[in-house]
Amino acid sequence: MLNPNLAAIELSKEEVQRYSRHIILPEVGLEGQKKLKAASILCIGTGGLGSPLLLYLAAAGIGRIGIVDFDIVDSSNLQRQIIHGTSWVGKPKIVSAKDRILEINPYCQVDLYETRISSENALDILAPYDVVIDGTDNFPTRYLTNDACVLLDKPNVYGSIFRFEGQATVFNYQGGPNYRDLYPEPPPPGMVPSCAEGGVLGVLPGVIGTIQATEAIKIILGAPDTLSGRLLLYNAWEMKFRELKLRPNPIRPVIEKLIDYEQFCGIPQAKAQEAAEQQKMTEITVVELKELLDSNANDYILIDVRNPNEYQIANIPNSVLIPLPDIENGAAIPKIKELVNGYRLIAHCKMGGRSAKALAILKEAGIEGINVKGGISAWSREVDSSVPEY
């Protein structure tokens, strides 16, 4: 419905006043504001990207906003997910988002889909909306969103963030490229760390999310120039923008149906392999580790494979910091061999994944070890609540 019947759309006196700074723009005008009121936009995710873009879509006067999310607000979200507040911790994100949207603009219709988007429900959820905005943070959902938009012929406004870097573009718009032209194949599972592992500058999603909101509004208004065919790259640390050209791949596979995207991204195989490795690997719970520490035993070495800044946030007593990158490049292996001479090796990280990877590398170097299940996050929850969980 990118070309609605505007004769049926009316703006009240209060709405004209509310949107007056839009209406006096020649590029928007009264007709453009009516287009925004008639428009419907679906945002998948109410996290770092979804938070700012939803705020600006609501403020801009988008008439119907759909939100898909099934997560709850966590205190660690508040550093960047500005649509949520402290009083909403532990409650559904989509309800928090709706509450804030209606506070900004009571003229918005807000539809909530508190569910995990999947191949079974994606087409039904996306179908009623003019524009789809991808605010997700994982590859299966990005491919799913892309393919559903292609099948339904919906513009897909894309953004992603990591640490200090972000990117944005518009997919599947006016014959332009789609996500599979940028990433024909997903990266191997685990190769790209999540924000929970790698971190993200809090203001970064504000920049990228606002760009996504801008592009969605421009699409509704029929602006001549969008990010379709251009990938905008942003480095917040260097404060630099770059741009790459994107073109449709003439030999890309035709998208005919939605598939199993976790299978496509290799996640089941990776989980099965990880489970197999875990079965081979000796594990110790944080409670058992606490008992070992309290016993004053001196026949073990406990190493922490997180990054130094994480170690500063929280650490387990008597642990030795040896970051995973130093194990991966081999620099730390001689030191570890010296440390474990005659001792048992125990390794931990934030949640157990990186330490398992470190122990797998060390095993190939002839060093056996024991993994701390759940890492320091489990230690904080089950042993010592004074240790910050981040």
N, C-alpha and C positions, 0 to 999 in steps of 0.2 A: 504494500500500500504506500509506495513511495510517491505516488501521484494521487493523493486523496481528493475527494470532492470537497473543496474548501467552502463551498456555499453553505454547507450544513454545519460548519464550525463557527462558533461564536466566542468572542472574548468578552468577559464581563468588564465593567468599569475598573474593578479591583485588579483584574488580570492585566488590563492595559497599563495600569500604573505600575504593577509589579514588573512587567517585562518592558517597560518604556525604553530602557537603555538598549535593548535589542531592536525595538520597533523603529527607533530613529536611525538605525543603521540602514543605509540604502540596500545593502546586500541581504538584509533580513526583512525589514518592514513588517507591516501587518500580515501580509500573506505568508511570509516566512514563519512568523510566530504561530500562525494557525497551522502550518505544516508541522511544527514541533508539537503542538497540542494534539494533532491527529495521529502522531507517530507512536509506534510501539517499539521498544528496545528491550532485548533480553540480555542480562548480564550473568554469565556463568562464573560464580565465585564472588564472595564478599570479603576477600582478604586484602592484601596490600594494594592490588590494582583496583579491585572492585570498590574499595572504600572511597577513594577520591572521585572516581568516575561516576559513581552513583550520586554522590553529593552534587556534582556539577550538572548531571542530567536532570536531576530533580529541580535544581535552581533554574535551569534553562527553560523549564516548562514542558518537558516531554510528557505527553498525556498518559502513557501506559508504560510502566517499567516492570519487567519480570526479573525475578532473582532466583537462581538455582544454587543451593548450598545445603549441606547436611551437617556442618561442623558447629561446634559451640565456641563461644568467645573464651580465649585463654589470656591470662595476664601478659604472656610473652607476645601476644598480638598487638598490644596497645602502643608499642613503639612506632608502628607504621600504619596500622589499620584504623584510620582516624574516624571512621563512621561509628565505631564502637566506643563505649565508655566503661569506666571501672565498675559501675553498677550492673553492667551486663555480663560480667565474667561468670562463666558456668551456664549461660543461657544461649539459645540458638542464635546464630549470627544473622539469619535472614529476618528474624523477628526484631532484633536490634536495629538492623538496617532499615526495615520498614518504619519503625518508630522514628528514627532520625530523618528519613526522607519526608514523612508527613509533617514533621516539625518544620522542615525547611519549606515545603510546598504542599499544602493540603489539597491542591487541585490535581495531584498525581494519583493515578490508579496504580496500586502496587500488587502484583501477583506473586505469590510465594510458592516455590517448589522445593520443599524440604526433603530432598532425595538425592541420591548419587545418580548423576546422569549416566546413561548406559546406552548400548545399542538397542535395547528394548524400548526405551522411552524417549530417546533424543528427538526423533522426528516429530512426535506428538507435542513435545515441549516447545521446540523451535518454530513449528509451523505458523502459529498466530502472529509472529513478530516480524517487523520490517527489517531490523538490523540485529545482529548478534555480536556481543562483545565477549571475547575470550579473556577472562581474568584468572585462568587456572595456572597451576604450577607443576603440572606433570605431563609427560608425553602422551600416555594413552588418551587422556581427555582432550588434549590439543588435536590429535589426529581424529578423534571421534567428532569433535566440534567442527573441524574443517570438512570432513566428509559429509556430515549432515547438512552443512551449509551449501555444499556443492550440489547435493541431491535436491535440496529445496530451493536452490538459486537465491541464497541469502548472502548479503555482504557480511564478512567476518572481520571485525576489528581486533587485531592481535597485538598483544604486548607480553613481554617477559622481562624478568629482573633477576639479578644475581650479584651479590656483594655491592660493587659500585657501578655496575654496568646494566643498561637496559636497552631494549629494542622495541620498535613498534612499526606496524604497517597495516594495510587493508588488503584482505584476501577476498578472492571470488567476487570482484566488483567490476562490472562493465567489461567482461572478458579478460580481466587481469589475472595474475597468477594466484595460486592457492598455496596452502601451507606445504603441500608435498613438492612444490617447485623449489621451496627453500630448503626443506629437509626431506628428501626422497625416502630416507630410511632413518629410523630412530637410532640414537646412540646406544651402545651396550648398557644394560641396566647397571646403575651405580656409578657410571662414569661421570655424570654431572651431579654434583652434590646438591642436596636440597638447601633451602635457606636456613633450615634448622641446624644443618651441619656447617655450611659455609658462611652464614651470616648475610645480612643485607643492611645497607644504609637506610635508616628510617624514611628519609625524605625522597629516596629514589623512586619508589612506587607512586609517590605523589606526582612526580614529573611525568612518568610514563602513563599513569592512569589518566592524568589530565589530557595528555596528547590523544589517548584513545577516545575520551569523551568529545574532544574537539573534532576528531575525524567522524565520529558517529553523527554529531550535529551537522557537520558539513554535508554528509551523505543525505541526510533528511532534507536539507535546504537546497540540494542540487548544486553544490559548489563545483566549479569546473576542475579544480585541482585537489586531489586527495593523495594519500600515501600509497594508493594502489600502484604497484610496479616499482615502488621505492621502499627500501628497508632503512629506517632511521635508527642509527646507533648513537647511544649517549653514554659518555663516561663522566660520572659525577665527580670523581676524584680529580680528574684533569680538566673538568668543565669544558668538554669538547663534544660537538656533534659531528657525526659523519653520515654519509648516505651511500647506499649501494643500490644499483639497479637490479630489479627482479623481472624476469620474463617467464611466461608459461613455457614449460618444457613440452615440445611437440610430440615426444615419445613417452610421456608419462602414462602410467596405466590409467584406464578409464575407471572412475569410481561408479560402481553399479549398485552397491549395497553396503550397509554397515557390517562390520566384521567384529571379531573378538580382538579388541585393541590391546588388552594386556598380553594376549598371546602374540600379537604383532610386534609389540615392544619387547618381547622376550622375558617378561616378568615371571610367568610360571616356571620357565626353565631356570631362571636365575634363583628363584626361591627354592626350587627343588635342589639345585646345586648347593645353595647355602645351607639347606637343611641337611644334605648329605655331608657337607663339610663339618657342620655342627655335631653330627653324630660321631664323626671321627675325632672331634676335638673335645678334650676334657673341659668341663665347665664347673664353675663354682658360683654359688649364689652370693649376694652381698651379705646376707645373714651369716653364711659360712665364713666369708672373708672377715667379718667383724669378730667372729669367734676365734679365728686364727690370729688376728691382731691382738685380741685380749689375752691370748694364751702366752704371749711373749715368745712365741717360737722364733727361731733365728735361722731356719733352713730354707727361706724363700726370698725372692726378690720381686717386688711389685713395681711394674712399670706402667706409666701413664702415656698413651700414644696420642693424646690430643695436642692441640696447638698451644704454644706458651700463653697466649692471652686467655684461653679457656682455663688453663691451670691456675691463673691468677684469680679467676672468678671463684673456683672451688676445687679442692683437691682432697684426696684420701690420705690420711697420715701414713708416713713412711714410704710414699710412692716416689719413684724416680721418673722425671719427665724425659721421654724420648719420643719426639713427634714422629708420626707415621711417615711423612715425606722422607725423613732421614733413614727410615727402615727401607722404604721403597727404593731409594737410590743406592742403598747398600752402605752409606756412610756410617750408620750406627751399629752395623752388625758386629764389627770387631769389639766395640765397647760392650755390647750385650753378651757376647761370648765370654768376655772377661768377667762381667758381673755374675753370670749364671754358673761360673765354674764351681761345681759342687752344690749348687742351690737349685731349688725349684723356681721356675719362671711363671709369674702370674701377670696378666696384662689386662688393662681396662681402658675404656674411653668414655664417651658420653652415654651411649646406649648399647654398646656391645658389638656394633658392626665393624668399626675401624680396628678395634683390638683383635677381632677374629681375622680380619684381613692381614694384620701385622703378624699374627701367629702363623698364618698359612705361609707367608713369605719366609718367616724364620724357620719353619719346619723344613722348607726346601734347602735352607742353609745348615740343616742338621741340629736345630735347636727346638726342642719340644717345649710346649707351654700350656698353661691353663687360662681359659678366658673367664672374665667376670661377667656373668649374665646380667644384662640390663645396665651395666656401667654405673657411672656416678649418678645418673638420674634415678636409678633404682636405689642407690645408696641414700640419696636425699629422701626418697619416699618411704623406705623401709627401715633405715638404720638411724639416720641423723637428719632430722627435719631442719636443723639450723644451717645445713649446707644448701646454698642457693641452687634452685633448679632453673636452668636457663634454656 
